[in-house]
């Protein structure tokens, strides 16, 4: 599915830009990072991935709200960022890659039938990646 199909299927919808929702999404992202760090301290590495992704997803939503876009699909959020932020070089390929990778891992963790073995280093990297992603997102959200 491409970006146009996301809009056709109403998985993304145009709306009025909403700074308050954008700010709230950034607050939720910060809360998710804090939870991920606490989970890491207690060795819950699989959940660290979930919360790190949640932080990145909320950050991405902050940009969509700023742009006047509402989402109904995690996949379409990635497509939107590729089209509107990667092509314009506001985000780089690694940001999109990790957002999409953690999106898939989240899906497999929550809905898959196989246990995913997440190591300590993987969890540590997820938190770092989410923090780096959010730094860029905050800057873009405030432009």
QUIVENDA-V348081 format. One line per field, one symbol per residue. phi: phi as a letter, one per 40 degrees, with the letter a starting at -180 (. if undefined). burial: + if it has 24 or more other ideal C-beta (glycine too) atoms within 12 Angstrom, else -. Layout:
phi->???
burial->???
//
This chain:
phi->.bcdcdcccgcbbcacdbcccccccccccccccccdccccdbgccccccdcccdcccccccdccdccgbbbbacdccccccdcbbcccgcbbdcccdcdccccccdccccbcbbcccccdccccccccccccdcdccdccccc
burial->--+--+----++--------++--++-+++-++-+++-++----+++++++++++++++++++++++-+++-++++++++++++++----+---++-++++++-++--+------+-+----+-+++-++++++-+++-++--
//
